[in-house]
Amino acid sequence: MNAAVPQNAAGAYGKSNRSTRSPRETERDVIARVTHQLRSAKEKKSDGVFIVRAISDNLTLWYVLMTDLANDNNNLPPDLRAKLLSIGMTVVRECEQVDRTRVNIDFLIEVNQNLIDGLSENVAP
């Protein structure tokens, strides 16, 4: 995944990758960091720049995830990949609204949290 990833997410991904964590745990951690950004942005509604940055980072995250899902070398079952790509397209549409104040941050947080929860299942501590 060499796509342009936001600095915070890229740094987090790089730090996590150098440890002994599995790729699944690394993905979960990166998604969790971006989701934390979205939650913080929701709390700081008066800081428009922070909100736009969080939405932009989430959008970039989903572009990277979708690129990985579309890769023929991805080991997930094709039906799961298709479903996740469909969810990704919905997330992208939401993030790409011209008026970023209308983006449903709660929806983005919920989708990301569901993905985090799914990645957390059956993972040894």
Rosetta constraint file for C-alpha pairs under 8 A:
AtomPair CA 1 CA 64 HARMONIC 6.53 0.50
AtomPair CA 1 CA 67 HARMONIC 7.81 0.50
AtomPair CA 1 CA 68 HARMONIC 6.93 0.50
AtomPair CA 3 CA 64 HARMONIC 6.35 0.50
AtomPair CA 4 CA 60 HARMONIC 7.40 0.50
AtomPair CA 5 CA 9 HARMONIC 6.35 0.50
AtomPair CA 5 CA 10 HARMONIC 5.40 0.50
AtomPair CA 5 CA 57 HARMONIC 7.61 0.50
AtomPair CA 5 CA 60 HARMONIC 6.00 0.50
AtomPair CA 5 CA 61 HARMONIC 6.77 0.50
AtomPair CA 5 CA 64 HARMONIC 7.52 0.50
AtomPair CA 6 CA 10 HARMONIC 5.77 0.50
AtomPair CA 6 CA 57 HARMONIC 5.68 0.50
AtomPair CA 6 CA 60 HARMONIC 6.86 0.50
AtomPair CA 6 CA 61 HARMONIC 7.95 0.50
AtomPair CA 7 CA 11 HARMONIC 5.88 0.50
AtomPair CA 8 CA 12 HARMONIC 6.11 0.50
AtomPair CA 9 CA 13 HARMONIC 5.91 0.50
AtomPair CA 9 CA 30 HARMONIC 6.16 0.50
AtomPair CA 9 CA 33 HARMONIC 7.25 0.50
AtomPair CA 9 CA 34 HARMONIC 6.96 0.50
AtomPair CA 9 CA 57 HARMONIC 7.53 0.50
AtomPair CA 9 CA 61 HARMONIC 7.84 0.50
AtomPair CA 10 CA 14 HARMONIC 6.01 0.50
AtomPair CA 11 CA 15 HARMONIC 6.10 0.50
AtomPair CA 12 CA 16 HARMONIC 6.05 0.50
AtomPair CA 12 CA 29 HARMONIC 7.97 0.50
AtomPair CA 12 CA 30 HARMONIC 6.34 0.50
AtomPair CA 12 CA 33 HARMONIC 7.91 0.50
AtomPair CA 13 CA 17 HARMONIC 5.93 0.50
AtomPair CA 13 CA 26 HARMONIC 6.68 0.50
AtomPair CA 13 CA 27 HARMONIC 7.75 0.50
AtomPair CA 13 CA 29 HARMONIC 7.92 0.50
AtomPair CA 13 CA 30 HARMONIC 5.99 0.50
AtomPair CA 14 CA 18 HARMONIC 6.39 0.50
AtomPair CA 15 CA 19 HARMONIC 6.97 0.50
AtomPair CA 16 CA 21 HARMONIC 6.84 0.50
AtomPair CA 16 CA 26 HARMONIC 5.69 0.50
AtomPair CA 16 CA 29 HARMONIC 7.76 0.50
AtomPair CA 17 CA 21 HARMONIC 6.94 0.50
AtomPair CA 17 CA 23 HARMONIC 7.57 0.50
AtomPair CA 17 CA 26 HARMONIC 6.51 0.50
AtomPair CA 21 CA 25 HARMONIC 5.95 0.50
AtomPair CA 21 CA 26 HARMONIC 6.35 0.50
AtomPair CA 22 CA 26 HARMONIC 6.21 0.50
AtomPair CA 23 CA 27 HARMONIC 6.12 0.50
AtomPair CA 24 CA 28 HARMONIC 6.18 0.50
AtomPair CA 24 CA 119 HARMONIC 6.43 0.50
AtomPair CA 25 CA 29 HARMONIC 6.11 0.50
AtomPair CA 25 CA 119 HARMONIC 7.26 0.50
AtomPair CA 25 CA 120 HARMONIC 7.57 0.50
AtomPair CA 25 CA 123 HARMONIC 7.91 0.50
AtomPair CA 26 CA 30 HARMONIC 6.25 0.50
AtomPair CA 27 CA 31 HARMONIC 6.15 0.50
AtomPair CA 27 CA 119 HARMONIC 7.98 0.50
AtomPair CA 28 CA 32 HARMONIC 6.02 0.50
AtomPair CA 28 CA 115 HARMONIC 7.80 0.50
AtomPair CA 28 CA 116 HARMONIC 5.36 0.50
AtomPair CA 28 CA 119 HARMONIC 5.99 0.50
AtomPair CA 28 CA 120 HARMONIC 7.21 0.50
AtomPair CA 29 CA 33 HARMONIC 6.20 0.50
AtomPair CA 30 CA 34 HARMONIC 6.38 0.50
AtomPair CA 31 CA 35 HARMONIC 6.02 0.50
AtomPair CA 31 CA 61 HARMONIC 7.54 0.50
AtomPair CA 31 CA 112 HARMONIC 6.67 0.50
AtomPair CA 31 CA 116 HARMONIC 6.75 0.50
AtomPair CA 32 CA 36 HARMONIC 6.04 0.50
AtomPair CA 32 CA 112 HARMONIC 7.60 0.50
AtomPair CA 32 CA 113 HARMONIC 7.53 0.50
AtomPair CA 32 CA 116 HARMONIC 6.66 0.50
AtomPair CA 33 CA 37 HARMONIC 6.36 0.50
AtomPair CA 34 CA 38 HARMONIC 6.42 0.50
AtomPair CA 34 CA 54 HARMONIC 7.12 0.50
AtomPair CA 34 CA 57 HARMONIC 6.78 0.50
AtomPair CA 34 CA 58 HARMONIC 6.09 0.50
AtomPair CA 34 CA 61 HARMONIC 7.87 0.50
AtomPair CA 35 CA 39 HARMONIC 6.26 0.50
AtomPair CA 35 CA 58 HARMONIC 7.63 0.50
AtomPair CA 35 CA 109 HARMONIC 5.85 0.50
AtomPair CA 35 CA 112 HARMONIC 6.38 0.50
AtomPair CA 35 CA 113 HARMONIC 7.31 0.50
AtomPair CA 36 CA 40 HARMONIC 6.13 0.50
AtomPair CA 37 CA 41 HARMONIC 6.06 0.50
AtomPair CA 37 CA 54 HARMONIC 5.56 0.50
AtomPair CA 38 CA 42 HARMONIC 6.16 0.50
AtomPair CA 38 CA 51 HARMONIC 7.33 0.50
AtomPair CA 38 CA 54 HARMONIC 5.37 0.50
AtomPair CA 38 CA 55 HARMONIC 6.92 0.50
AtomPair CA 38 CA 58 HARMONIC 7.88 0.50
AtomPair CA 38 CA 105 HARMONIC 6.76 0.50
AtomPair CA 38 CA 108 HARMONIC 7.86 0.50
AtomPair CA 38 CA 109 HARMONIC 6.64 0.50
AtomPair CA 39 CA 43 HARMONIC 6.44 0.50
AtomPair CA 39 CA 105 HARMONIC 7.96 0.50
AtomPair CA 39 CA 109 HARMONIC 7.09 0.50
AtomPair CA 40 CA 44 HARMONIC 6.27 0.50
AtomPair CA 41 CA 45 HARMONIC 6.26 0.50
AtomPair CA 41 CA 47 HARMONIC 7.64 0.50
AtomPair CA 41 CA 50 HARMONIC 5.94 0.50
AtomPair CA 41 CA 51 HARMONIC 4.82 0.50
AtomPair CA 41 CA 54 HARMONIC 6.55 0.50
AtomPair CA 42 CA 51 HARMONIC 7.21 0.50
AtomPair CA 42 CA 105 HARMONIC 6.83 0.50
AtomPair CA 44 CA 50 HARMONIC 7.76 0.50
AtomPair CA 44 CA 51 HARMONIC 7.73 0.50
AtomPair CA 45 CA 51 HARMONIC 7.07 0.50
AtomPair CA 47 CA 51 HARMONIC 6.53 0.50
AtomPair CA 48 CA 52 HARMONIC 6.16 0.50
AtomPair CA 49 CA 53 HARMONIC 6.08 0.50
AtomPair CA 50 CA 54 HARMONIC 6.15 0.50
AtomPair CA 51 CA 55 HARMONIC 6.21 0.50
AtomPair CA 52 CA 56 HARMONIC 5.97 0.50
AtomPair CA 52 CA 100 HARMONIC 6.66 0.50
AtomPair CA 53 CA 57 HARMONIC 6.01 0.50
AtomPair CA 54 CA 58 HARMONIC 6.15 0.50
AtomPair CA 55 CA 59 HARMONIC 6.11 0.50
AtomPair CA 55 CA 95 HARMONIC 6.08 0.50
AtomPair CA 55 CA 105 HARMONIC 7.99 0.50
AtomPair CA 56 CA 60 HARMONIC 6.21 0.50
AtomPair CA 56 CA 95 HARMONIC 7.26 0.50
AtomPair CA 57 CA 61 HARMONIC 6.10 0.50
AtomPair CA 58 CA 62 HARMONIC 6.24 0.50
AtomPair CA 58 CA 95 HARMONIC 7.73 0.50
AtomPair CA 59 CA 63 HARMONIC 6.24 0.50
AtomPair CA 59 CA 91 HARMONIC 7.53 0.50
AtomPair CA 59 CA 92 HARMONIC 5.99 0.50
AtomPair CA 59 CA 95 HARMONIC 6.02 0.50
AtomPair CA 59 CA 96 HARMONIC 7.77 0.50
AtomPair CA 60 CA 64 HARMONIC 6.29 0.50
AtomPair CA 61 CA 65 HARMONIC 6.20 0.50
AtomPair CA 62 CA 66 HARMONIC 5.88 0.50
AtomPair CA 62 CA 88 HARMONIC 6.14 0.50
AtomPair CA 62 CA 91 HARMONIC 7.50 0.50
AtomPair CA 62 CA 92 HARMONIC 7.08 0.50
AtomPair CA 63 CA 67 HARMONIC 6.07 0.50
AtomPair CA 63 CA 88 HARMONIC 7.88 0.50
AtomPair CA 63 CA 92 HARMONIC 7.80 0.50
AtomPair CA 64 CA 68 HARMONIC 6.27 0.50
AtomPair CA 65 CA 69 HARMONIC 6.11 0.50
AtomPair CA 65 CA 88 HARMONIC 7.98 0.50
AtomPair CA 66 CA 70 HARMONIC 6.05 0.50
AtomPair CA 66 CA 84 HARMONIC 7.89 0.50
AtomPair CA 66 CA 85 HARMONIC 5.87 0.50
AtomPair CA 66 CA 88 HARMONIC 6.46 0.50
AtomPair CA 67 CA 71 HARMONIC 6.37 0.50
AtomPair CA 68 CA 74 HARMONIC 6.69 0.50
AtomPair CA 69 CA 74 HARMONIC 6.16 0.50
AtomPair CA 69 CA 81 HARMONIC 5.74 0.50
AtomPair CA 69 CA 84 HARMONIC 7.68 0.50
AtomPair CA 69 CA 85 HARMONIC 6.79 0.50
AtomPair CA 70 CA 74 HARMONIC 7.45 0.50
AtomPair CA 70 CA 81 HARMONIC 7.50 0.50
AtomPair CA 70 CA 85 HARMONIC 7.69 0.50
AtomPair CA 76 CA 80 HARMONIC 6.62 0.50
AtomPair CA 76 CA 81 HARMONIC 6.21 0.50
AtomPair CA 77 CA 81 HARMONIC 6.26 0.50
AtomPair CA 78 CA 82 HARMONIC 6.13 0.50
AtomPair CA 79 CA 83 HARMONIC 6.28 0.50
AtomPair CA 80 CA 84 HARMONIC 6.13 0.50
AtomPair CA 81 CA 85 HARMONIC 6.04 0.50
AtomPair CA 82 CA 86 HARMONIC 6.18 0.50
AtomPair CA 83 CA 87 HARMONIC 6.31 0.50
AtomPair CA 84 CA 88 HARMONIC 6.02 0.50
AtomPair CA 85 CA 89 HARMONIC 6.19 0.50
AtomPair CA 86 CA 90 HARMONIC 6.49 0.50
AtomPair CA 87 CA 91 HARMONIC 6.28 0.50
AtomPair CA 88 CA 92 HARMONIC 6.09 0.50
AtomPair CA 89 CA 93 HARMONIC 6.17 0.50
AtomPair CA 90 CA 94 HARMONIC 6.29 0.50
AtomPair CA 91 CA 95 HARMONIC 6.16 0.50
AtomPair CA 91 CA 108 HARMONIC 6.72 0.50
AtomPair CA 92 CA 96 HARMONIC 5.97 0.50
AtomPair CA 93 CA 97 HARMONIC 6.65 0.50
AtomPair CA 94 CA 103 HARMONIC 5.97 0.50
AtomPair CA 94 CA 104 HARMONIC 7.08 0.50
AtomPair CA 95 CA 100 HARMONIC 7.47 0.50
AtomPair CA 95 CA 103 HARMONIC 6.22 0.50
AtomPair CA 96 CA 100 HARMONIC 7.68 0.50
AtomPair CA 97 CA 102 HARMONIC 7.30 0.50
AtomPair CA 97 CA 103 HARMONIC 6.58 0.50
AtomPair CA 99 CA 103 HARMONIC 7.41 0.50
AtomPair CA 104 CA 108 HARMONIC 6.64 0.50
AtomPair CA 105 CA 109 HARMONIC 6.12 0.50
AtomPair CA 106 CA 110 HARMONIC 6.08 0.50
AtomPair CA 107 CA 111 HARMONIC 6.19 0.50
AtomPair CA 108 CA 112 HARMONIC 6.13 0.50
AtomPair CA 109 CA 113 HARMONIC 5.91 0.50
AtomPair CA 110 CA 114 HARMONIC 6.12 0.50
AtomPair CA 111 CA 115 HARMONIC 6.36 0.50
AtomPair CA 112 CA 116 HARMONIC 6.16 0.50
AtomPair CA 113 CA 117 HARMONIC 6.04 0.50
AtomPair CA 114 CA 118 HARMONIC 6.14 0.50
AtomPair CA 115 CA 119 HARMONIC 6.14 0.50
AtomPair CA 116 CA 120 HARMONIC 6.07 0.50
AtomPair CA 117 CA 121 HARMONIC 6.48 0.50
AtomPair CA 119 CA 123 HARMONIC 7.65 0.50
